[in-house]
Amino acid sequence: MPTNRPSAAQSPHESERPPRPGLVLTVVCLCQLMVVLDISVVNVALPSIRADLGFGASGLQWVVNAYTLTFGGLLLLGGRVADLVGHRRAAVAGLGVFGLTSLLGGLAQTPGELIVARAAQGVAGAALLPLSLTVITATFAEGPARHRALSLWGAVAGAGGAVGVLLGGVLTEYLDWRWVLFVNVPIAAVAIPLALAGLTDTRPARRPRVDVVGAVLGTAAMTVLVYAMVRTDTYAWGSPRTLGGLALALLLGTAFVLVERRMAEPLVRLGILRARSLSVACVIIFLIACGQFGAFYFASLYLQGVLGYSPVTTGLAFVPFSIGVVAGTIVASRLMPRTGARPLLVGGLALAAIGMGWFGWVSPDGSFLGDILGPSLIASLGLGLCMVTNTAAGTSGVSREEAGLASGLLNSARQCGGSIGLAVLVTVATSVTRNHTDPAGPAGLTAGYGRAFLIAGILIAAAALAAALFLPKPPPRPAEKAEPATATTR
């Protein structure tokens, strides 16, 4: 009598129906929430951190940079961790380290202690972020089930950044800056038991050898590139330090590619990039991040530095953006099975580019209703439509054994795009402000911010063009069976 149970010889990968899909999705969303919140929640607390721990003017930026360096540098390696050690082990270890280092960072008494804790947080985040996408790709079968899971995952990702600004303002203003780090501890305490109960250590039958040389070169290339980018606020693009850092990153990246081509079991199987859907999705997410990260940064500066909003009011101003992202992801999850990825991507990116361009018209004496609300809704709806759709397109057709690799590539492209885009837009805004007749006043600051928003819109428009021109067309739907023709003999 036939049975639906897998045989003893059947690989865990062959089981299409996850045992507890709701629990699995809860775990990956909590992993995503911790990482996304931590990226934005700390920024609002920086002035309080400086006053309490005695940071110097140049040292404070390392509260952010220490996390960015380890997070961005290790994303590619982090994407392979779950493939090598199993989903459950990777999740429990990542959540545990993230919670512990958050606790230690909140208890820090010196600048050095906080910077070390933030760097360790980045290491854990580099494992957790790609893990969340890896688990979805490996657990939910391609189609409506995966689309629904990705829509919820994307809603958490898109709204988490804006919610982090609000939460950071509330915690800093009404409690203490240390709570922007302590808040991760209860999340980890809830997520770890759920991960133990809901995830499995699904691994290949034969564990591959770890590509140590590739891991070192890939991590070094990413770290040097991110370091060169985040330091452009101090050293100009044409300075020997910046050019030397970029040249070293290029050299390490070239060595990484050469090593991976020769390895029998590489960290990154370069052939995976021949899948056009994945390679184009990486380009698109890179361009999106170039514009989005910088725009988010300048919106915060405009609200607080020009309009004079408090941290809490600034966070509240981002709530419509969060609502728009969530609405966009819900619409995308419902339309994608019928339309495919490309129309939603092109339309969503076009909306996002229009919203960013609208932000470029902010004025020194602006207001929330006149300058923020409209572009926030347009841009966030567009980003919600395209973020999950791009992820679905990029992971389409990827084998479960390489789900972590695909996730690591997408997240690395996003992080590199964010670092490079922010550095470029800061340079643009600074140059415009410096040449303004009122460089230190609201008019000069707003002129720089507006130019940065316009460039962000152009970058996202370039992503829309890439989606329209290069993303593969979906295969045609199977036509309904036609009535059999009646053969006639003449």
BELHU-V622421 format. One record per pair of residues at least 12 apart in sequence whose C-alpha atoms are under 10 Angstrom apart, sorted by the first residue. I is the first residue (numbers start at 1). J is the second residue. Records with the same first field share a line. If there is no record, write none. Layout:
I = J ; J
This chain:
11 = 202 ; 203 ; 204 ; 205
12 = 200 ; 201 ; 202 ; 203 ; 204 ; 205
13 = 138 ; 139 ; 202 ; 203 ; 204 ; 205 ; 399 ; 400 ; 401
14 = 400
15 = 139 ; 141
16 = 138 ; 139 ; 140 ; 141 ; 142
17 = 139 ; 140 ; 141
18 = 138 ; 139 ; 140 ; 141 ; 198 ; 199 ; 200
19 = 139 ; 198 ; 199 ; 200
20 = 139 ; 197 ; 198 ; 199
21 = 136 ; 139 ; 140 ; 145 ; 149 ; 198 ; 199
22 = 149 ; 198
23 = 194 ; 195 ; 197 ; 198 ; 199
24 = 132 ; 135 ; 136 ; 139 ; 140 ; 149 ; 194 ; 195 ; 197 ; 198 ; 199 ; 200
25 = 132 ; 135 ; 136 ; 139 ; 140 ; 149 ; 150 ; 152 ; 153 ; 198 ; 199
26 = 149 ; 152 ; 153 ; 191 ; 194 ; 195 ; 198
27 = 91 ; 132 ; 135 ; 190 ; 191 ; 192 ; 193 ; 194 ; 195 ; 196 ; 197 ; 198 ; 199
28 = 91 ; 128 ; 129 ; 130 ; 131 ; 132 ; 133 ; 134 ; 135 ; 136 ; 149 ; 153 ; 191 ; 195 ; 199
29 = 129 ; 132 ; 133 ; 149 ; 150 ; 152 ; 153 ; 154 ; 155 ; 156 ; 157 ; 191
30 = 95 ; 128 ; 132 ; 153 ; 156 ; 187 ; 188 ; 190 ; 191 ; 192 ; 194 ; 195
31 = 91 ; 94 ; 95 ; 98 ; 125 ; 127 ; 128 ; 129 ; 130 ; 131 ; 132 ; 133 ; 153 ; 156 ; 187 ; 188 ; 191 ; 192 ; 195
32 = 125 ; 128 ; 129 ; 130 ; 131 ; 132 ; 133 ; 153 ; 154 ; 156 ; 157 ; 160
33 = 129 ; 153 ; 155 ; 156 ; 157 ; 158 ; 159 ; 160 ; 161 ; 163 ; 164 ; 184 ; 187
34 = 95 ; 98 ; 99 ; 125 ; 128 ; 129 ; 156 ; 157 ; 160 ; 164 ; 183 ; 184 ; 185 ; 187 ; 188
35 = 71 ; 98 ; 121 ; 122 ; 124 ; 125 ; 126 ; 127 ; 128 ; 129 ; 157 ; 160 ; 161 ; 184
36 = 125 ; 129 ; 156 ; 157 ; 158 ; 159 ; 160 ; 161 ; 162 ; 163 ; 164
37 = 156 ; 157 ; 159 ; 160 ; 161 ; 162 ; 163 ; 164 ; 165 ; 167 ; 168 ; 180 ; 181 ; 183 ; 184
38 = 67 ; 102 ; 118 ; 121 ; 122 ; 125 ; 160 ; 161 ; 164 ; 165 ; 168 ; 180 ; 181 ; 183 ; 184
39 = 64 ; 67 ; 68 ; 122 ; 125 ; 160 ; 161 ; 164 ; 165
40 = 64 ; 160 ; 161 ; 162 ; 163 ; 164 ; 165 ; 166 ; 167 ; 168 ; 180 ; 296 ; 297
41 = 160 ; 161 ; 162 ; 163 ; 164 ; 165 ; 166 ; 167 ; 168 ; 169 ; 171 ; 172 ; 177 ; 179 ; 180 ; 181 ; 183 ; 315
42 = 63 ; 64 ; 164 ; 165 ; 167 ; 168 ; 169 ; 172 ; 177 ; 178 ; 179 ; 180 ; 181
43 = 61 ; 63 ; 64 ; 164 ; 165 ; 168 ; 169 ; 180 ; 297 ; 300
44 = 164 ; 165 ; 166 ; 167 ; 168 ; 169 ; 170 ; 171 ; 172 ; 173 ; 177 ; 180 ; 300 ; 310 ; 311 ; 312 ; 314 ; 315
45 = 165 ; 168 ; 169 ; 170 ; 171 ; 172 ; 173 ; 176 ; 177 ; 178 ; 179 ; 180 ; 311
46 = 60 ; 61 ; 63 ; 64 ; 168 ; 172 ; 177
47 = 60 ; 172 ; 177
48 = 172 ; 173 ; 176 ; 177 ; 178
49 = 63 ; 111 ; 114 ; 172 ; 176 ; 177 ; 178
50 = 63 ; 111
52 = 109 ; 110 ; 111 ; 177
53 = 108 ; 109 ; 110 ; 111 ; 112 ; 114
54 = 109 ; 110 ; 111
55 = 110 ; 111 ; 112
56 = 111
58 = 234
59 = 111 ; 112 ; 115
60 = 111 ; 115
61 = 115 ; 230 ; 231
62 = 111 ; 112 ; 114 ; 115 ; 116 ; 118 ; 119 ; 230
63 = 111 ; 112 ; 114 ; 115 ; 116 ; 117 ; 118 ; 119
64 = 115 ; 118 ; 119 ; 122 ; 230
65 = 115 ; 118 ; 119 ; 122 ; 226 ; 227 ; 230 ; 231
66 = 114 ; 115 ; 116 ; 117 ; 118 ; 119 ; 120 ; 121 ; 122 ; 227
67 = 115 ; 116 ; 117 ; 118 ; 119 ; 120 ; 121 ; 122 ; 123 ; 124 ; 125 ; 126
68 = 118 ; 119 ; 121 ; 122 ; 123 ; 125 ; 126 ; 223 ; 226 ; 227 ; 230 ; 415 ; 419
69 = 118 ; 119 ; 122 ; 123 ; 222 ; 223 ; 224 ; 225 ; 226 ; 227 ; 230 ; 419
70 = 118 ; 119 ; 120 ; 121 ; 122 ; 123 ; 124 ; 125 ; 126 ; 219 ; 222 ; 223 ; 226 ; 227
71 = 118 ; 119 ; 120 ; 121 ; 122 ; 123 ; 124 ; 125 ; 126 ; 127 ; 129 ; 222 ; 223 ; 226 ; 412 ; 415
72 = 122 ; 123 ; 125 ; 126 ; 219 ; 222 ; 223 ; 224 ; 225 ; 226 ; 227 ; 411 ; 412 ; 413 ; 414 ; 415 ; 416 ; 418 ; 419
73 = 122 ; 123 ; 126 ; 218 ; 219 ; 220 ; 221 ; 222 ; 223 ; 224 ; 225 ; 226 ; 227 ; 412 ; 415 ; 416
74 = 122 ; 123 ; 124 ; 125 ; 126 ; 127 ; 215 ; 216 ; 218 ; 219 ; 220 ; 221 ; 222 ; 223 ; 408 ; 412
75 = 122 ; 123 ; 124 ; 125 ; 126 ; 127 ; 128 ; 129 ; 130 ; 218 ; 219 ; 222 ; 223 ; 405 ; 407 ; 408 ; 409 ; 410 ; 411 ; 412 ; 413 ; 415
76 = 126 ; 127 ; 130 ; 215 ; 218 ; 219 ; 222 ; 267 ; 268 ; 404 ; 405 ; 406 ; 407 ; 408 ; 409 ; 410 ; 411 ; 412 ; 413
77 = 126 ; 127 ; 130 ; 211 ; 214 ; 215 ; 216 ; 218 ; 219 ; 267 ; 268 ; 404 ; 405 ; 408 ; 409 ; 412
78 = 90 ; 94 ; 123 ; 124 ; 125 ; 126 ; 127 ; 128 ; 129 ; 130 ; 131 ; 215 ; 219 ; 404 ; 405 ; 407 ; 408 ; 411 ; 412
79 = 126 ; 127 ; 128 ; 129 ; 130 ; 131 ; 132 ; 133 ; 134 ; 267 ; 268 ; 402 ; 403 ; 404 ; 405 ; 406 ; 407 ; 408 ; 409 ; 410 ; 411 ; 412
80 = 127 ; 130 ; 131 ; 134 ; 210 ; 215 ; 267 ; 268 ; 401 ; 402 ; 403 ; 404 ; 405 ; 406 ; 407 ; 408 ; 409
81 = 126 ; 127 ; 128 ; 130 ; 131 ; 210 ; 404 ; 405 ; 408
82 = 127 ; 128 ; 130 ; 131 ; 132 ; 134 ; 135 ; 201 ; 202 ; 203 ; 401 ; 402 ; 403 ; 404 ; 405
83 = 131 ; 134 ; 135 ; 201 ; 202 ; 203 ; 204 ; 207 ; 208 ; 400 ; 401 ; 402 ; 403 ; 404 ; 405
84 = 201 ; 202 ; 203 ; 204 ; 206 ; 207 ; 208 ; 209 ; 210 ; 401 ; 404
85 = 201 ; 202 ; 203 ; 204 ; 207
86 = 131 ; 135 ; 199 ; 200 ; 201 ; 202 ; 203 ; 204
87 = 131 ; 132 ; 134 ; 135 ; 138 ; 195 ; 196 ; 199 ; 200 ; 201 ; 202 ; 203 ; 404
88 = 131 ; 135 ; 192 ; 194 ; 195 ; 196 ; 197 ; 198 ; 199 ; 200 ; 201 ; 202
89 = 195 ; 196 ; 199 ; 200 ; 201 ; 202
90 = 124 ; 127 ; 128 ; 131 ; 195 ; 201
91 = 124 ; 127 ; 128 ; 129 ; 131 ; 132 ; 135 ; 191 ; 192 ; 195 ; 196 ; 199 ; 201
92 = 128 ; 188 ; 191 ; 192 ; 193 ; 194 ; 195 ; 196 ; 199
93 = 124 ; 127 ; 128 ; 192
94 = 121 ; 123 ; 124 ; 125 ; 126 ; 127 ; 128 ; 129 ; 131 ; 188 ; 192
95 = 121 ; 124 ; 125 ; 127 ; 128 ; 184 ; 185 ; 187 ; 188 ; 189 ; 190 ; 191 ; 192 ; 195
96 = 124 ; 185 ; 188 ; 189 ; 191 ; 192
97 = 120 ; 121 ; 122 ; 123 ; 124 ; 125 ; 188
98 = 117 ; 118 ; 120 ; 121 ; 122 ; 123 ; 124 ; 125 ; 127 ; 128 ; 184 ; 185 ; 188
99 = 121 ; 124 ; 181 ; 182 ; 183 ; 184 ; 185 ; 186 ; 187 ; 188 ; 189 ; 192
100 = 117 ; 120 ; 121 ; 182 ; 184 ; 185 ; 188
101 = 114 ; 116 ; 117 ; 118 ; 119 ; 120 ; 121 ; 122 ; 124 ; 181 ; 182 ; 184 ; 185
102 = 114 ; 117 ; 118 ; 120 ; 121 ; 178 ; 179 ; 180 ; 181 ; 182 ; 183 ; 184 ; 185 ; 188
103 = 117 ; 178 ; 179 ; 181 ; 182 ; 183 ; 184 ; 185
104 = 116 ; 117 ; 118 ; 178 ; 181 ; 182
105 = 117 ; 118 ; 119 ; 120 ; 121 ; 178 ; 179 ; 180 ; 181 ; 182
106 = 176 ; 177 ; 178 ; 179 ; 180 ; 181 ; 182 ; 183
107 = 178 ; 179 ; 181 ; 182
108 = 178
118 = 181
126 = 408 ; 411 ; 412
127 = 404 ; 408
129 = 157 ; 407 ; 408 ; 411
130 = 403 ; 404 ; 405 ; 406 ; 407 ; 408 ; 409 ; 410 ; 411 ; 412
131 = 403 ; 404 ; 405 ; 407 ; 408
132 = 153 ; 404 ; 407
133 = 149 ; 150 ; 153 ; 154 ; 391 ; 395 ; 403 ; 404 ; 406 ; 407 ; 408 ; 410 ; 411
134 = 395 ; 400 ; 401 ; 402 ; 403 ; 404 ; 405 ; 406 ; 407 ; 408
135 = 199 ; 200 ; 202 ; 400 ; 403 ; 404 ; 407
136 = 149 ; 150 ; 153 ; 400 ; 403
137 = 149 ; 150 ; 392 ; 395 ; 396 ; 397 ; 398 ; 399 ; 400 ; 401 ; 402 ; 403 ; 404 ; 406 ; 407
138 = 202 ; 398 ; 399 ; 400 ; 401 ; 402 ; 403 ; 404
139 = 199 ; 200 ; 202 ; 400
141 = 400
142 = 392 ; 395 ; 396 ; 397 ; 398
143 = 336 ; 337 ; 392 ; 396
144 = 333 ; 334 ; 336 ; 337
145 = 333
146 = 333 ; 392
147 = 329 ; 330 ; 332 ; 333 ; 334 ; 335 ; 336 ; 337 ; 388 ; 389 ; 391 ; 392
148 = 329 ; 330 ; 332 ; 333 ; 334 ; 336 ; 388
149 = 333 ; 388
150 = 329 ; 333 ; 387 ; 388 ; 389 ; 391 ; 392
151 = 326 ; 328 ; 329 ; 330 ; 331 ; 332 ; 333 ; 334 ; 384 ; 385 ; 387 ; 388 ; 389 ; 391 ; 392
152 = 326 ; 329 ; 330 ; 333 ; 388
153 = 329 ; 388
154 = 325 ; 326 ; 328 ; 329 ; 330 ; 384 ; 385 ; 386 ; 387 ; 388 ; 389 ; 391
155 = 322 ; 323 ; 324 ; 325 ; 326 ; 327 ; 328 ; 329 ; 330 ; 384 ; 387 ; 388
156 = 322 ; 325 ; 326 ; 329
157 = 322 ; 325 ; 326 ; 384 ; 387 ; 388
158 = 321 ; 322 ; 323 ; 324 ; 325 ; 326 ; 328 ; 329 ; 380 ; 383 ; 384 ; 387 ; 388
159 = 318 ; 319 ; 320 ; 321 ; 322 ; 323 ; 324 ; 325 ; 326 ; 380 ; 384
160 = 322 ; 325
161 = 296 ; 318 ; 321 ; 322
162 = 296 ; 314 ; 315 ; 316 ; 317 ; 318 ; 319 ; 320 ; 321 ; 322 ; 323 ; 325
163 = 315 ; 316 ; 318 ; 319 ; 321 ; 322
164 = 180 ; 315 ; 318
165 = 300 ; 311 ; 312 ; 313 ; 314 ; 315 ; 316 ; 317 ; 318 ; 319
166 = 311 ; 312 ; 313 ; 314 ; 315 ; 316 ; 317 ; 318 ; 319
167 = 179 ; 180 ; 183 ; 311 ; 312 ; 315 ; 316
168 = 180 ; 181 ; 183 ; 311 ; 312 ; 315
169 = 310 ; 311 ; 312 ; 313 ; 314 ; 315 ; 316
170 = 311 ; 312 ; 313 ; 315 ; 316
171 = 183 ; 311 ; 312
172 = 311 ; 312
173 = 310 ; 311 ; 312
174 = 312
202 = 400 ; 401
203 = 400 ; 401
204 = 400 ; 401
208 = 264 ; 265 ; 266 ; 267
209 = 264 ; 265 ; 266 ; 267
210 = 265 ; 266 ; 267
211 = 259 ; 260 ; 263 ; 264 ; 265 ; 266 ; 267 ; 268
212 = 266 ; 267
213 = 255 ; 256 ; 259 ; 260 ; 263 ; 266 ; 267
214 = 253 ; 255 ; 256 ; 257 ; 258 ; 259 ; 260 ; 263 ; 266 ; 267 ; 268
215 = 256 ; 260 ; 266 ; 267 ; 268
216 = 252 ; 256
217 = 249 ; 251 ; 252 ; 253 ; 254 ; 255 ; 256 ; 257 ; 259 ; 260
218 = 249 ; 252 ; 253 ; 254 ; 255 ; 256 ; 257 ; 260 ; 267 ; 268
219 = 252 ; 253 ; 256
220 = 248 ; 249 ; 252 ; 253 ; 256
221 = 245 ; 246 ; 248 ; 249 ; 250 ; 251 ; 252 ; 253 ; 254 ; 255 ; 256
222 = 249 ; 250 ; 252 ; 253 ; 412 ; 415 ; 416
223 = 249 ; 416
224 = 244 ; 245 ; 246 ; 247 ; 248 ; 249 ; 250 ; 252 ; 253
225 = 242 ; 245 ; 246 ; 247 ; 248 ; 249 ; 250 ; 252 ; 253 ; 416 ; 419 ; 420
226 = 245 ; 246 ; 249 ; 415 ; 416 ; 417 ; 418 ; 419 ; 420 ; 423
227 = 242 ; 245 ; 246 ; 249 ; 419
228 = 241 ; 242 ; 243 ; 244 ; 245 ; 246 ; 247 ; 248 ; 249 ; 419 ; 420 ; 423
229 = 242 ; 245 ; 246 ; 416 ; 418 ; 419 ; 420 ; 421 ; 422 ; 423 ; 424
230 = 242 ; 419 ; 420 ; 422 ; 423
231 = 245 ; 423
232 = 420 ; 422 ; 423 ; 424 ; 426 ; 427
233 = 423 ; 424 ; 426 ; 427 ; 430
236 = 427
237 = 423 ; 424 ; 427
256 = 268
257 = 269 ; 270
267 = 405
268 = 402 ; 405 ; 406 ; 408 ; 409
269 = 402 ; 405
272 = 398 ; 402 ; 405 ; 406
273 = 406 ; 409
275 = 394 ; 395 ; 396 ; 397 ; 398 ; 472
276 = 393 ; 394 ; 470 ; 471 ; 472
277 = 390 ; 391 ; 392 ; 393 ; 394 ; 395 ; 396 ; 397 ; 398 ; 467 ; 470 ; 471 ; 472 ; 473
278 = 390 ; 391 ; 392 ; 393 ; 394 ; 395 ; 396 ; 397 ; 398 ; 406 ; 407 ; 409 ; 410 ; 471
279 = 394 ; 406 ; 409 ; 410 ; 470 ; 471
280 = 390 ; 393 ; 394 ; 463 ; 466 ; 467 ; 469 ; 470 ; 471 ; 472
281 = 389 ; 390 ; 391 ; 392 ; 393 ; 394 ; 395 ; 409 ; 410 ; 413 ; 463 ; 466 ; 467 ; 470 ; 471
282 = 390 ; 391 ; 394 ; 406 ; 409 ; 410 ; 411 ; 412 ; 413 ; 414 ; 417
283 = 410 ; 413 ; 414 ; 417 ; 462 ; 463 ; 466 ; 467
284 = 345 ; 349 ; 386 ; 387 ; 390 ; 391 ; 394 ; 410 ; 413 ; 414 ; 417 ; 459 ; 460 ; 462 ; 463 ; 464 ; 465 ; 466 ; 467 ; 471
285 = 386 ; 387 ; 390 ; 391 ; 394 ; 410 ; 411 ; 412 ; 413 ; 414 ; 415 ; 416 ; 417 ; 418 ; 460 ; 463
286 = 410 ; 411 ; 412 ; 413 ; 414 ; 415 ; 416 ; 417 ; 418 ; 419 ; 420 ; 421 ; 459 ; 460 ; 463
287 = 413 ; 414 ; 416 ; 417 ; 418 ; 420 ; 421 ; 456 ; 458 ; 459 ; 460 ; 461 ; 462 ; 463 ; 464 ; 466
288 = 349 ; 352 ; 353 ; 383 ; 386 ; 387 ; 413 ; 414 ; 417 ; 418 ; 421 ; 456 ; 457 ; 459 ; 460 ; 461 ; 462 ; 463 ; 464
289 = 413 ; 414 ; 415 ; 416 ; 417 ; 418 ; 419 ; 420 ; 421 ; 422 ; 456 ; 459 ; 460
290 = 413 ; 414 ; 415 ; 416 ; 417 ; 418 ; 419 ; 420 ; 421 ; 422 ; 423 ; 424 ; 425 ; 455 ; 456 ; 457 ; 459 ; 460
291 = 352 ; 353 ; 356 ; 417 ; 418 ; 420 ; 421 ; 422 ; 424 ; 425 ; 452 ; 453 ; 454 ; 455 ; 456 ; 457 ; 458 ; 459 ; 460 ; 461 ; 463
292 = 352 ; 353 ; 356 ; 379 ; 380 ; 383 ; 417 ; 418 ; 421 ; 422 ; 453 ; 456 ; 457 ; 459 ; 460
293 = 414 ; 415 ; 417 ; 418 ; 419 ; 420 ; 421 ; 422 ; 425 ; 456
294 = 417 ; 418 ; 419 ; 420 ; 421 ; 422 ; 423 ; 424 ; 425 ; 426 ; 449 ; 452 ; 453 ; 455 ; 456
295 = 356 ; 359 ; 360 ; 421 ; 422 ; 425 ; 449 ; 450 ; 452 ; 453 ; 454 ; 455 ; 456 ; 457
296 = 318 ; 422 ; 453
297 = 422 ; 425 ; 426 ; 449
298 = 422 ; 425 ; 426 ; 429 ; 446 ; 448 ; 449 ; 450 ; 452 ; 453
299 = 314 ; 317 ; 318 ; 359 ; 362 ; 372 ; 376 ; 449 ; 450 ; 453
300 = 314 ; 315 ; 317 ; 318
301 = 314 ; 445 ; 446 ; 449
302 = 314 ; 362 ; 363 ; 364 ; 366 ; 372 ; 442 ; 445 ; 446 ; 449 ; 450
303 = 315 ; 317 ; 366 ; 367 ; 368 ; 372
305 = 441 ; 442 ; 445 ; 446
306 = 363 ; 364 ; 365 ; 366 ; 441 ; 442 ; 443 ; 445 ; 446
307 = 363 ; 364 ; 365 ; 366 ; 367 ; 368 ; 442
317 = 368 ; 369 ; 372 ; 373 ; 376
318 = 372 ; 373 ; 376 ; 377
319 = 373 ; 376 ; 377
320 = 372 ; 373 ; 374 ; 376 ; 377 ; 380 ; 381
321 = 372 ; 373 ; 374 ; 375 ; 376 ; 377 ; 378 ; 379 ; 380 ; 381 ; 383 ; 384
322 = 376 ; 377 ; 380 ; 381 ; 384
323 = 376 ; 377 ; 380 ; 381 ; 384
324 = 376 ; 377 ; 378 ; 379 ; 380 ; 381 ; 382 ; 383 ; 384 ; 385
325 = 376 ; 377 ; 378 ; 379 ; 380 ; 381 ; 382 ; 383 ; 384 ; 385 ; 386 ; 387
326 = 380 ; 381 ; 383 ; 384 ; 385
327 = 377 ; 380 ; 381 ; 382 ; 384 ; 385
328 = 348 ; 380 ; 381 ; 382 ; 383 ; 384 ; 385 ; 386 ; 387 ; 388
329 = 380 ; 381 ; 382 ; 383 ; 384 ; 385 ; 386 ; 387 ; 388 ; 389
330 = 384 ; 385 ; 388
331 = 344 ; 381 ; 384 ; 385
332 = 344 ; 345 ; 348 ; 381 ; 382 ; 384 ; 385 ; 386 ; 387 ; 388 ; 389
333 = 385 ; 388 ; 389 ; 392
335 = 385 ; 389
336 = 385 ; 388 ; 389 ; 392
338 = 477
339 = 474
340 = 389 ; 392 ; 393 ; 473 ; 474 ; 475
341 = 385 ; 386 ; 388 ; 389 ; 390 ; 391 ; 392 ; 393 ; 394 ; 467 ; 471 ; 472 ; 473 ; 474
342 = 386 ; 389 ; 390 ; 393 ; 464 ; 467 ; 468 ; 469 ; 470 ; 471 ; 472 ; 473 ; 474
343 = 386 ; 389 ; 464 ; 467 ; 468 ; 473
344 = 382 ; 385 ; 386 ; 387 ; 389 ; 390 ; 467
345 = 382 ; 383 ; 384 ; 385 ; 386 ; 387 ; 388 ; 389 ; 390 ; 393 ; 463 ; 464 ; 465 ; 466 ; 467 ; 468 ; 471
346 = 382 ; 385 ; 386 ; 461 ; 463 ; 464 ; 465 ; 466 ; 467 ; 468 ; 469 ; 471
347 = 382 ; 383 ; 385 ; 386 ; 464 ; 467 ; 468
348 = 378 ; 379 ; 380 ; 381 ; 382 ; 383 ; 384 ; 385 ; 386 ; 387 ; 389 ; 460 ; 464
349 = 379 ; 381 ; 382 ; 383 ; 384 ; 385 ; 386 ; 387 ; 457 ; 459 ; 460 ; 461 ; 462 ; 463 ; 464 ; 465 ; 467
350 = 378 ; 379 ; 382 ; 383 ; 386 ; 457 ; 460 ; 461 ; 462 ; 463 ; 464 ; 465
351 = 375 ; 377 ; 378 ; 379 ; 380 ; 381 ; 382 ; 383 ; 385 ; 386 ; 457 ; 460 ; 461 ; 464
352 = 375 ; 376 ; 377 ; 378 ; 379 ; 380 ; 381 ; 382 ; 383 ; 384 ; 385 ; 386 ; 456 ; 457 ; 460 ; 461 ; 464
353 = 375 ; 378 ; 379 ; 382 ; 383 ; 453 ; 454 ; 455 ; 456 ; 457 ; 458 ; 459 ; 460 ; 461 ; 462 ; 463 ; 464
354 = 375 ; 378 ; 379 ; 382 ; 454 ; 457 ; 458 ; 460 ; 461
355 = 372 ; 374 ; 375 ; 376 ; 377 ; 378 ; 379 ; 380 ; 381 ; 382 ; 383 ; 453 ; 454 ; 456 ; 457
356 = 375 ; 376 ; 378 ; 379 ; 380 ; 450 ; 452 ; 453 ; 454 ; 455 ; 456 ; 457 ; 458 ; 459 ; 460 ; 461
357 = 375 ; 379 ; 450 ; 451 ; 452 ; 453 ; 454 ; 455 ; 456 ; 457 ; 458 ; 460 ; 461
358 = 371 ; 372 ; 374 ; 375 ; 376 ; 378 ; 379 ; 450 ; 453 ; 454 ; 457
359 = 371 ; 372 ; 373 ; 374 ; 375 ; 376 ; 379 ; 449 ; 450 ; 451 ; 452 ; 453 ; 454 ; 456 ; 457
360 = 375 ; 446 ; 447 ; 448 ; 449 ; 450 ; 451 ; 452 ; 453 ; 454 ; 455 ; 456 ; 457
361 = 375 ; 446 ; 447 ; 449 ; 450 ; 451 ; 453 ; 454
362 = 446 ; 447 ; 449 ; 450 ; 451 ; 453
363 = 442 ; 443 ; 445 ; 446 ; 447 ; 449 ; 450
364 = 441 ; 442 ; 443 ; 444 ; 445 ; 446 ; 447
365 = 442 ; 443 ; 446
366 = 446
379 = 457
383 = 460
386 = 464
390 = 410 ; 467 ; 471
391 = 406 ; 407 ; 410 ; 411
393 = 471 ; 472 ; 474
394 = 406 ; 407 ; 409 ; 410 ; 471
395 = 407 ; 410
421 = 455 ; 456 ; 459
422 = 452 ; 456
424 = 452 ; 455 ; 456
425 = 448 ; 449 ; 451 ; 452 ; 453 ; 454 ; 455 ; 456
426 = 448 ; 449 ; 452
427 = 448 ; 452
428 = 448 ; 449 ; 451 ; 452 ; 455
429 = 444 ; 445 ; 446 ; 447 ; 448 ; 449 ; 450 ; 451 ; 452 ; 453 ; 455
430 = 444 ; 445 ; 447 ; 448 ; 449 ; 451 ; 452
431 = 448 ; 451
432 = 444 ; 445 ; 446 ; 447 ; 448 ; 449 ; 450 ; 451 ; 452
433 = 445 ; 446 ; 447 ; 448 ; 449 ; 451
434 = 447 ; 448
435 = 447 ; 448
436 = 448
